[in-house]
């Protein structure tokens, strides 16, 4: 018997989604995925091993919907997967109100379309969540894209960037920023592995100005912010400033804000104006984002608290892309 976290609060929406898409049950959805050689649980846990069981079943439903719809491309499959994720949102929750499930599907589709050249995880280097998401995308997206998607991490602290690169096998890019002239100089690159992991470039910045110049240097088209450490000191500020530059120069830039939605918390950066208010970091995300997610970039339990599923927002990006690519490959 299938069981997962918050099942009783989610089943009405899930059952409605199953009916709308011609599926009898979650067991039937799982069977359909396996018929096409897709092991959704392995994909989800492969991106974030500590993801909850409800994340596995949400992606199982979404992947089955994509197969039912006959999605021929990974981008179309990603949009369909978003329907499954949305069905798992707890009614009336922050995630439900923001349509975060659909947002994840649309973001995944964007990363799989050729118009998007460079995707950036903007972080305070607060965790390995960005690394988990980057690995998931690097493993999958380029299998179906004509032009490889460039994936970068851009975060506060050169030492943190170096360590994350070394642990995960990324390429560490060292930079020097001239505050007098506002120019960025790449001073070296160090690969810590060969292959797909080395294709992920990891930058460490000393401050916001250098972070913005890194975005310009790489020509970032889409980014997602982390929202755990240093959100008011780096990532929201970098995204907002780069957004202003993009608008002024006629450049398309899609900014996704990950995290927030908890209102009054004990974190000093989330000072609230009242019990029903959003925290400061959540409000900052609203100022620059084209899409706003809910809950932590990394911690499954926090995203679950917001009413979506137990998986960090950044790893979820990787899981969406990976499942969508599996659907395209199965349809060939």
C-alpha positions, -999 to +999 in steps of 0.1 A: +000+000+000+013+034-010+020+058+019+037+091+020+040+123+041+008+143+044-012+118+024-046+126+039-043+163+031-032+157-005-053+128-018-083+148-029-062+169-053-042+139-064-073+119-072-088+147-092-055+150-112-055+113-118-090+114-132-083+144-154-054+126-170-069+091-175-050+074-147-067+050-122-043+054-093-008+062-083+000+025-087-011+028-123+010+059-127+040+040-114+033+010-136+031+033-167+065+048-159+081+014-154+066+002-187+086+029-204+117+020-185+116+050-162+126+045-125+113+077-110+124+069-075+160+063-086+160+096-104+146+116-075+167+100-048+197+102-071+194+140-071+186+144-034+189+112-014+171+127+016+140+137-004+107+126+012+085+098-003+059+123-013+085+138-037+090+104-053+052+100-058+047+135-070+073+130-097+058+096-105+024+112-111+040+140-132+060+117-153+030+095-159+010+125-170+038+134-195+037+099-209-001+099-211-001+132-230+024+117-254+050+143-248+077+140-275+102+166-262+117+170-227+104+206-226+068+195-231+073+167-206+086+192-180+054+212-183+033+181-178+054+171-148+045+204-132+008+193-132+017+163-110+037+185-086+009+210-084-016+182-075+005+174-045+003+209-031-018+211+001-050+231-005-047+267+008-010+264+015+016+289+004+028+265-023-008+261-036-014+298-037+018+305-056+013+275-080+048+264-072+043+230-088+034+245-121+063+269-117+088+241-113+075+225-144+077+257-164+113+264-151+123+229-162+108+235-196+127+267-199+160+251-192+154+224-218+147+249-246+175+262-268+167+298-261+182+294-226+220+293-229+231+298-193+215+288-160+228+301-127+224+289-091+227+321-070+236+312-034+252+323-003+269+290-006+248+280+024+246+244+016+252+217-011+217+222-024+229+241-054+255+214-060+228+187-060+206+206-084+235+214-107+246+178-109+210+167-117+208+192-146+244+185-159+236+148-160+204+152-180+197+184-200+225+181-225+213+147-236+184+163-255+196+198-262+214+207-294+236+232-277+248+223-242+232+243-213+259+261-194+254+257-156+272+279-131+271+284-093+276+320-082+279+325-045+294+346-017+329+335-007+358+323-028+369+297-002+334+282-001+333+281-039+366+263-040+356+237-014+322+230-031+341+226-064+366+202-049+340+181-032+316+179-062+342+177-090+332+211-105+355+236-122+365+264-098+368+298-115+390+323-097+382+360-104+395+394-094+372+424-093+386+459-097+364+482-076+380+513-090+370+504-126+342+480-120+358+453-141+360+416-136+391+395-145+391+357-147+425+348-132+423+310-136+402+278-137+408+245-119+389+214-129+384+189-101+371+161-123+366+151-160+333+149-177+298+163-168+307+175-133+336+195-146+312+213-170+296+230-140+316+262-132+316+275-097+324+311-089+330+327-055+325+365-051+338+389-024+306+410-026+275+419-045+293+440-072+316+411-081+286+388-081+267+410-106+298+411-129+300+373-128+264+372-140+273+396-169+304+377-178+285+344-182+255+360-198+230+344-174+195+339-189+178+321-159+188+320-123+174+307-090+183+321-057+190+302-025+174+317+006+191+303+037+224+320+044+233+356+033+201+362+013+200+399+024+237+403+017+242+386-016+219+365-037+187+387-037+208+418-042+228+402-071+196+390-088+178+424-084+208+444-096+214+421-126+176+423-134+179+461-135+208+459-159+190+434-181+159+456-183+180+487-191+199+468-219+170+449-234+182+415-223+158+387-214+165+374-179+142+352-159+147+354-122+134+327-098+133+333-061+136+302-040+125+301-004+105+322+019+068+322+028+072+314+064+062+348+077+075+355+112+105+334+120+134+336+145+160+343+118+172+379+122+171+384+084+134+375+084+122+403+106+084+405+102+060+434+105+033+412+120+022+376+123+006+375+089+035+392+071+061+376+049+097+375+061+122+401+047+139+375+025+106+365+010+097+401+003+131+407-014+125+378-036+092+393-047+110+425-058+131+408-085+115+375-093+095+364-123+085+333-104+086+327-066+089+293-050+082+285-014+104+270+013+141+263+015+164+259-015+178+228+002+159+215+032+131+190+022+112+195+055+109+232+049+094+229+015+070+203+029+060+229+055+051+253+027+027+227+013+046+213-017+067+182-013+097+171+008+125+181-016+146+212-017+137+237-044+171+236-061+174+198-062+138+198-075+150+217-106+174+189-113+148+162-107+123+179-130+148+181-158+160+145-153+125+131-154+116+151-184+146+139-203+137+103-194+103+108-210+118+122-242+142+093-244+115+068-238+094+083-266+121+078-292 
